[in-house]
């Protein structure tokens, strides 16, 4: 496995309740929640599409890789995402905005409402504000 690559069902090590989360950790929280709701194939497809839509504004998203190996999905986050995030990571926020748009079109408010309840995403500003949700 490449450094920084995490099996999508796996957990990165360490981190108690008070540990600072990196942008990569926050992406993992988003991935796992979306995969739990929709399944890994749908999560991979939607996150790839959202990243493609947001990449012109945040080129670092081009380094986000979600691939299928056999029956398992894996992702690799941009190297900048491995350090603890001081504030809301703007590229991840933009990825979430694009994802929200796709999810609302496909599922209505059901999935976005469930994702908005996740404290790690909500409290760090990853969840788009109500007025930003289409």
Backbone as a chain_set.jsonl record, in Angstrom:
{"seq": "XXXXXXXXXXXXXXXXXXXXXXXXXXXXXXXXXXXXXXXXXXXXXXXXXXXXXXXXXXXXXXXXXXXXXXXXXXXXXXXXXXXXXXXXXXXXXXXXXXXXXXXXXXXXXXXXXXXXXXXXXXXXXXXXXXXXXX", "coords": {"N": [[0.847, -1.174, 0.0], [0.488, 2.281, -0.749], [2.122, 5.02, 0.871], [0.072, 6.931, 2.96], [-2.188, 5.986, 1.822], [-5.29, 4.586, 2.463], [-7.186, 1.773, 3.274], [-10.572, 1.814, 2.425], [-12.385, 0.743, 4.242], [-10.896, 0.644, 6.497], [-9.259, 1.856, 9.511], [-7.359, 4.72, 10.36], [-4.522, 4.789, 12.511], [-4.381, 5.587, 16.047], [-5.231, 8.656, 17.894], [-7.12, 10.024, 20.184], [-10.094, 11.226, 21.851], [-9.508, 13.932, 22.173], [-7.682, 14.476, 20.227], [-6.227, 16.31, 17.509], [-7.703, 16.572, 14.342], [-6.704, 15.722, 11.082], [-7.119, 16.975, 7.727], [-7.307, 14.772, 6.107], [-8.22, 12.876, 7.962], [-10.753, 13.909, 8.447], [-11.865, 13.627, 5.907], [-11.951, 10.854, 5.859], [-13.903, 10.363, 7.826], [-16.126, 11.454, 6.523], [-16.152, 9.787, 4.219], [-16.623, 7.201, 5.398], [-19.125, 7.556, 6.643], [-20.769, 8.176, 4.453], [-20.411, 5.842, 2.931], [-21.528, 3.982, 4.693], [-24.197, 4.707, 4.54], [-24.91, 4.68, 1.768], [-23.393, 2.693, 0.561], [-20.216, 1.385, -0.585], [-19.544, 1.552, -3.343], [-21.287, 3.499, -4.429], [-20.578, 5.655, -2.77], [-17.892, 6.03, -3.515], [-18.178, 6.725, -6.229], [-19.752, 9.103, -6.092], [-18.107, 10.786, -4.503], [-15.814, 10.949, -6.104], [-16.899, 12.259, -8.357], [-17.761, 14.679, -7.158], [-15.275, 15.689, -6.356], [-14.063, 16.077, -8.859], [-15.687, 18.109, -9.858], [-15.117, 20.164, -8.07], [-12.393, 20.525, -8.313], [-11.361, 22.474, -10.254], [-11.456, 24.853, -8.776], [-10.042, 24.209, -6.498], [-7.195, 22.952, -6.895], [-5.723, 20.996, -5.511], [-7.431, 18.917, -5.069], [-7.272, 17.281, -7.232], [-5.359, 15.463, -6.587], [-6.622, 13.706, -4.942], [-7.437, 10.421, -4.752], [-9.536, 7.787, -5.581], [-9.941, 4.488, -5.766], [-10.747, 1.258, -7.135], [-9.853, -1.873, -6.072], [-9.893, -5.08, -6.777], [-12.424, -6.278, -4.864], [-12.544, -4.202, -3.114], [-12.569, -0.778, -2.144], [-10.215, 1.878, -2.231], [-8.657, 4.805, -0.958], [-6.596, 7.657, -1.537], [-5.299, 10.45, -0.088], [-4.572, 13.958, -0.737], [-1.218, 15.072, -0.108], [-1.035, 17.351, 1.507], [-3.165, 17.065, 3.177], [-2.54, 15.546, 5.343], [-1.637, 16.703, 7.63], [-2.541, 18.15, 10.838], [-5.538, 20.054, 10.801], [-6.032, 23.497, 11.152], [-8.219, 25.249, 10.833], [-11.411, 25.173, 9.163], [-10.881, 23.048, 6.494], [-10.532, 24.324, 3.362], [-10.591, 23.139, 0.759], [-11.753, 20.642, 1.279], [-14.183, 21.5, 2.279], [-15.273, 22.627, -0.029], [-15.415, 20.343, -1.617], [-17.351, 18.981, -0.114], [-19.531, 20.734, -0.47], [-20.035, 20.373, -3.216], [-20.613, 17.646, -3.163], [-22.918, 17.66, -1.551], [-24.706, 18.952, -3.26], [-24.941, 17.037, -5.33], [-25.99, 14.89, -3.833], [-28.452, 15.911, -2.891], [-29.798, 16.219, -5.297], [-30.017, 13.532, -6.009], [-31.074, 12.121, -3.786], [-32.748, 13.717, -2.335], [-33.278, 15.37, 0.768], [-32.581, 13.469, 2.634], [-30.068, 11.975, 2.928], [-28.163, 14.063, 3.187], [-29.081, 15.28, 5.491], [-28.563, 13.299, 7.39], [-25.755, 13.156, 7.226], [-25.14, 15.722, 8.095], [-25.485, 15.54, 10.801], [-23.202, 14.539, 11.921], [-20.815, 15.09, 14.273], [-17.999, 15.66, 13.95], [-17.812, 16.614, 11.35], [-19.762, 18.62, 11.204], [-19.04, 20.403, 13.328], [-16.588, 21.371, 12.502], [-17.047, 22.859, 10.304], [-17.376, 21.594, 7.846], [-19.775, 20.63, 6.887], [-22.066, 21.999, 4.686], [-23.628, 25.195, 5.109], [-27.093, 25.737, 5.879], [-28.329, 27.522, 3.99], [-26.622, 27.185, 1.877], [-27.106, 24.684, 0.982], [-28.573, 23.076, -1.741]], "CA": [[0.0, 0.0, 0.0], [1.229, 3.524, -0.841], [2.027, 5.829, 2.081], [-1.063, 7.833, 2.927], [-3.345, 5.294, 1.268], [-6.027, 3.918, 3.525], [-8.325, 1.004, 2.789], [-11.756, 2.597, 2.781], [-13.045, 0.18, 5.404], [-9.936, 0.616, 7.6], [-9.144, 3.012, 10.381], [-5.991, 5.125, 10.629], [-4.216, 4.562, 13.915], [-4.245, 6.646, 17.04], [-6.224, 9.708, 17.986], [-8.181, 9.954, 21.17], [-11.16, 12.198, 21.67], [-8.976, 15.282, 22.107], [-6.676, 14.596, 19.174], [-6.566, 17.142, 16.37], [-7.935, 15.801, 13.137], [-6.199, 16.258, 9.826], [-8.123, 17.001, 6.67], [-7.459, 13.375, 5.707], [-9.09, 12.23, 8.956], [-12.113, 14.394, 8.213], [-12.325, 12.962, 4.692], [-12.253, 9.477, 6.253], [-15.198, 10.409, 8.511], [-17.114, 11.655, 5.466], [-16.2, 8.552, 3.422], [-17.242, 6.102, 6.14], [-20.546, 7.842, 6.841], [-21.439, 8.044, 3.161], [-20.387, 4.423, 2.575], [-22.507, 3.303, 5.559], [-25.551, 5.039, 4.098], [-25.169, 4.361, 0.36], [-22.528, 1.635, 0.063], [-18.91, 1.89, -1.005], [-19.499, 1.89, -4.772], [-21.953, 4.793, -4.602], [-19.758, 6.664, -2.101], [-16.722, 6.275, -4.368], [-18.623, 7.426, -7.437], [-20.172, 10.46, -5.763], [-16.966, 11.58, -4.045], [-14.979, 11.236, -7.282], [-17.569, 13.294, -9.161], [-17.696, 15.942, -6.419], [-13.889, 16.174, -6.433], [-13.848, 16.579, -10.222], [-16.403, 19.378, -9.992], [-14.483, 21.184, -7.226], [-10.954, 20.624, -8.621], [-10.941, 23.727, -10.884], [-11.305, 25.882, -7.742], [-9.069, 23.713, -5.523], [-6.42, 21.961, -7.656], [-5.228, 19.898, -4.68], [-8.39, 17.81, -5.144], [-6.85, 16.367, -8.303], [-4.519, 14.435, -5.959], [-7.479, 12.766, -4.229], [-7.619, 9.253, -5.601], [-10.411, 6.734, -5.06], [-9.821, 3.412, -6.745], [-11.263, -0.064, -6.779], [-8.906, -2.969, -6.213], [-10.661, -6.295, -6.548], [-13.75, -5.916, -4.346], [-12.352, -3.185, -2.09], [-12.211, 0.577, -2.572], [-9.141, 2.526, -1.479], [-8.457, 6.204, -1.32], [-5.343, 8.302, -1.187], [-5.588, 11.878, 0.042], [-3.432, 14.83, -1.039], [-0.228, 15.107, 0.981], [-1.356, 18.471, 2.405], [-4.264, 16.683, 4.056], [-2.066, 14.651, 6.403], [-1.31, 17.516, 8.804], [-3.735, 18.626, 11.543], [-6.153, 21.244, 10.216], [-6.319, 24.543, 12.131], [-9.583, 25.703, 10.618], [-12.088, 24.324, 8.185], [-10.083, 22.9, 5.276], [-11.351, 24.88, 2.293], [-10.794, 22.181, -0.339], [-12.717, 19.639, 1.731], [-15.476, 22.187, 2.353], [-15.782, 22.737, -1.397], [-15.789, 18.976, -1.988], [-18.621, 18.703, 0.561], [-20.585, 21.51, -1.136], [-20.367, 19.682, -4.465], [-21.244, 16.382, -2.788], [-24.27, 17.978, -1.085], [-25.502, 19.231, -4.449], [-25.223, 15.75, -5.97], [-26.852, 14.091, -2.971], [-29.801, 16.476, -2.87], [-30.407, 15.863, -6.584], [-30.276, 12.094, -6.089], [-31.773, 11.521, -2.641], [-33.463, 14.715, -1.548], [-32.548, 15.821, 1.961], [-32.393, 12.365, 3.574], [-28.659, 11.664, 3.18], [-27.451, 15.236, 3.7], [-29.485, 15.493, 6.886], [-27.818, 12.34, 8.223], [-24.351, 13.575, 7.264], [-25.063, 16.968, 8.862], [-25.532, 15.213, 12.225], [-21.904, 14.027, 12.354], [-20.163, 16.208, 14.961], [-16.677, 15.999, 13.399], [-18.007, 17.379, 10.121], [-20.561, 19.805, 11.516], [-18.331, 21.325, 14.212], [-15.41, 21.909, 11.821], [-17.473, 23.653, 9.156], [-17.38, 20.828, 6.6], [-21.173, 20.557, 6.46], [-22.505, 23.297, 4.162], [-24.696, 25.885, 5.839], [-28.432, 25.469, 5.333], [-28.616, 28.319, 2.807], [-25.767, 26.714, 0.802], [-27.629, 23.426, 0.488], [-29.535, 23.348, -2.802]], "C": [[0.893, 1.238, 0.0], [1.068, 4.296, 0.457], [0.888, 6.823, 1.935], [-2.312, 7.195, 2.349], [-3.999, 4.491, 2.375], [-7.102, 3.058, 2.893], [-9.591, 1.686, 3.274], [-12.543, 2.018, 3.938], [-12.171, 0.246, 6.635], [-9.921, 1.905, 8.386], [-7.687, 3.406, 10.505], [-5.735, 5.011, 12.127], [-4.275, 5.813, 14.76], [-5.431, 7.58, 17.118], [-7.299, 9.457, 19.001], [-9.187, 11.044, 20.907], [-10.631, 13.612, 21.518], [-7.975, 15.496, 20.992], [-7.177, 15.508, 18.065], [-6.72, 16.263, 15.155], [-7.312, 16.501, 11.947], [-7.351, 16.311, 8.836], [-8.372, 15.582, 6.167], [-8.354, 12.603, 6.667], [-10.546, 12.64, 8.751], [-12.697, 13.787, 6.943], [-12.735, 11.53, 5.016], [-13.616, 9.399, 6.945], [-16.317, 10.557, 7.477], [-17.28, 10.392, 4.629], [-16.981, 7.454, 4.154], [-18.739, 6.329, 6.346], [-21.314, 7.655, 5.535], [-21.498, 6.585, 2.725], [-21.378, 3.622, 3.423], [-23.934, 3.52, 5.069], [-25.847, 4.479, 2.709], [-24.407, 3.155, -0.177], [-21.254, 2.222, -0.518], [-18.863, 2.293, -2.475], [-20.134, 3.256, -5.024], [-21.139, 5.912, -3.952], [-18.563, 7.027, -2.969], [-17.108, 7.096, -5.591], [-18.98, 8.88, -7.138], [-19.012, 11.34, -5.308], [-16.013, 11.893, -5.193], [-15.599, 12.352, -8.115], [-17.519, 14.649, -8.464], [-16.293, 16.535, -6.478], [-13.586, 16.734, -7.818], [-14.509, 17.936, -10.416], [-15.727, 20.496, -9.206], [-13.017, 21.428, -7.584], [-10.553, 21.904, -9.356], [-10.722, 24.867, -9.876], [-10.252, 25.511, -6.703], [-8.269, 22.591, -6.181], [-5.873, 20.804, -6.819], [-6.168, 18.687, -4.714], [-8.061, 16.839, -6.275], [-5.982, 15.24, -7.747], [-5.329, 13.456, -5.112], [-7.791, 11.615, -5.175], [-8.496, 8.229, -4.89], [-10.446, 5.651, -6.125], [-10.423, 2.123, -6.2], [-10.179, -1.082, -7.072], [-9.628, -4.236, -5.802], [-12.046, -5.882, -6.057], [-13.704, -4.782, -3.322], [-12.008, -1.844, -2.708], [-11.132, 1.112, -1.652], [-9.09, 3.986, -1.884], [-7.082, 6.652, -0.863], [-5.619, 9.798, -1.19], [-4.366, 12.698, -0.354], [-2.49, 14.932, 0.161], [-0.489, 16.24, 1.97], [-2.4, 18.099, 3.447], [-3.81, 15.824, 5.226], [-1.689, 15.389, 7.683], [-2.597, 17.948, 9.51], [-4.235, 19.938, 10.939], [-6.488, 22.244, 11.319], [-7.766, 25.014, 12.044], [-10.257, 24.781, 9.627], [-11.248, 24.244, 6.906], [-10.927, 23.266, 4.055], [-11.6, 23.907, 1.148], [-11.808, 21.116, 0.049], [-14.114, 20.252, 1.855], [-16.093, 22.307, 0.963], [-16.191, 21.368, -1.941], [-17.153, 18.63, -1.381], [-19.765, 19.477, -0.087], [-21.02, 20.839, -2.442], [-21.08, 18.356, -4.184], [-22.686, 16.622, -2.36], [-25.188, 18.214, -2.288], [-25.899, 17.933, -5.16], [-26.211, 14.928, -5.141], [-28.285, 14.603, -2.94], [-30.52, 16.144, -4.177], [-30.832, 14.401, -6.617], [-31.182, 11.555, -4.987], [-32.67, 12.493, -1.881], [-32.634, 15.072, -0.329], [-32.175, 14.689, 2.913], [-30.914, 12.158, 3.92], [-27.925, 12.874, 3.744], [-27.84, 15.535, 5.14], [-28.75, 14.536, 7.817], [-26.353, 12.74, 8.332], [-24.17, 14.828, 8.119], [-25.083, 16.721, 10.366], [-24.19, 14.727, 12.772], [-21.101, 15.174, 12.972], [-18.822, 16.622, 14.351], [-16.803, 16.857, 12.142], [-18.734, 18.691, 10.399], [-19.743, 20.84, 12.287], [-17.105, 21.96, 13.562], [-15.767, 22.643, 10.535], [-17.459, 22.919, 7.825], [-18.79, 20.747, 6.027], [-21.574, 21.931, 5.937], [-23.632, 23.878, 5.005], [-26.023, 25.623, 5.146], [-28.688, 26.224, 4.04], [-27.753, 27.892, 1.622], [-26.262, 25.404, 0.231], [-28.682, 23.722, -0.56], [-30.927, 22.879, -2.428]], "O": [[1.93, 1.257, 0.662], [0.009, 4.244, 1.083], [0.757, 7.481, 0.903], [-3.385, 7.797, 2.381], [-3.322, 3.796, 3.133], [-7.864, 3.545, 2.057], [-9.665, 2.096, 4.433], [-13.311, 2.745, 4.568], [-12.642, -0.064, 7.73], [-10.496, 2.913, 7.976], [-6.84, 2.542, 10.73], [-6.668, 5.128, 12.922], [-4.227, 6.937, 14.26], [-6.479, 7.351, 16.513], [-8.277, 8.762, 18.727], [-9.146, 11.709, 19.872], [-11.233, 14.42, 20.811], [-7.466, 16.605, 20.831], [-8.357, 15.504, 17.715], [-5.956, 15.319, 14.958], [-7.385, 17.724, 11.821], [-8.423, 15.759, 9.082], [-9.503, 15.224, 5.839], [-9.155, 11.771, 6.24], [-11.455, 11.818, 8.867], [-13.884, 13.465, 6.897], [-13.746, 11.042, 4.511], [-14.395, 8.482, 6.686], [-17.333, 9.866, 7.551], [-18.402, 9.968, 4.355], [-17.892, 6.851, 3.586], [-19.531, 5.392, 6.234], [-22.383, 7.046, 5.52], [-22.52, 6.135, 2.206], [-22.0, 2.685, 2.923], [-24.776, 2.628, 5.169], [-26.898, 3.879, 2.487], [-24.731, 2.644, -1.25], [-21.207, 3.393, -0.896], [-18.207, 3.276, -2.822], [-19.576, 4.077, -5.753], [-21.021, 6.999, -4.518], [-18.255, 8.207, -3.138], [-16.425, 8.059, -5.938], [-18.554, 9.785, -7.856], [-18.939, 12.51, -5.682], [-15.46, 12.991, -5.25], [-14.906, 13.28, -8.531], [-17.261, 15.665, -9.11], [-16.136, 17.746, -6.633], [-12.919, 17.762, -7.935], [-13.947, 18.815, -11.069], [-15.759, 21.653, -9.627], [-12.456, 22.451, -7.189], [-9.457, 22.4, -9.096], [-9.89, 25.745, -10.106], [-9.639, 26.389, -6.096], [-8.616, 21.418, -6.047], [-5.589, 19.737, -7.362], [-5.751, 17.566, -4.423], [-8.525, 15.699, -6.269], [-5.878, 14.179, -8.362], [-4.779, 12.474, -4.614], [-8.341, 11.815, -6.258], [-8.233, 7.852, -3.748], [-10.919, 5.87, -7.24], [-10.581, 1.934, -4.994], [-9.653, -1.144, -8.183], [-9.936, -4.44, -4.627], [-12.769, -5.196, -6.779], [-14.728, -4.445, -2.727], [-11.251, -1.773, -3.676], [-11.127, 0.84, -0.451], [-9.437, 4.35, -3.008], [-6.494, 6.097, 0.066], [-6.113, 10.345, -2.175], [-3.243, 12.195, -0.312], [-2.93, 14.881, 1.309], [-0.193, 16.099, 3.157], [-2.504, 18.752, 4.485], [-4.643, 15.411, 6.033], [-1.448, 14.758, 8.713], [-3.634, 18.098, 8.863], [-3.443, 20.821, 10.609], [-7.144, 21.897, 12.301], [-8.447, 25.158, 13.059], [-9.725, 23.723, 9.293], [-10.94, 25.273, 6.305], [-11.916, 22.598, 3.754], [-12.709, 23.855, 0.617], [-12.639, 20.728, -0.772], [-15.112, 19.592, 1.565], [-17.297, 22.112, 0.796], [-17.196, 21.25, -2.642], [-18.008, 18.056, -2.055], [-20.86, 18.937, -0.242], [-22.211, 20.746, -2.738], [-22.028, 17.991, -4.88], [-23.582, 15.876, -2.755], [-26.318, 17.726, -2.317], [-27.055, 17.757, -5.543], [-27.15, 14.344, -5.681], [-29.228, 13.812, -2.959], [-31.709, 15.824, -4.171], [-31.874, 14.063, -7.178], [-31.968, 10.637, -5.221], [-33.285, 12.116, -0.884], [-31.405, 15.074, -0.396], [-31.506, 14.938, 3.917], [-30.554, 12.166, 5.097], [-27.143, 12.733, 4.684], [-27.011, 15.997, 5.923], [-28.355, 14.924, 8.917], [-25.771, 12.671, 9.414], [-23.151, 14.974, 8.794], [-24.73, 17.615, 11.135], [-24.062, 14.524, 13.98], [-20.745, 16.125, 12.276], [-18.54, 17.815, 14.245], [-15.974, 17.737, 11.908], [-18.356, 19.742, 9.882], [-19.751, 22.021, 11.94], [-16.631, 22.993, 14.033], [-14.882, 23.007, 9.762], [-17.523, 23.557, 6.774], [-18.97, 20.791, 4.81], [-21.442, 22.926, 6.651], [-24.472, 23.154, 5.539], [-26.057, 25.32, 3.953], [-29.207, 25.647, 3.084], [-28.094, 28.194, 0.478], [-25.89, 25.036, -0.883], [-29.588, 24.52, -0.321], [-31.862, 23.032, -3.214]]}, "num_chains": 1, "name": "protein.A"}
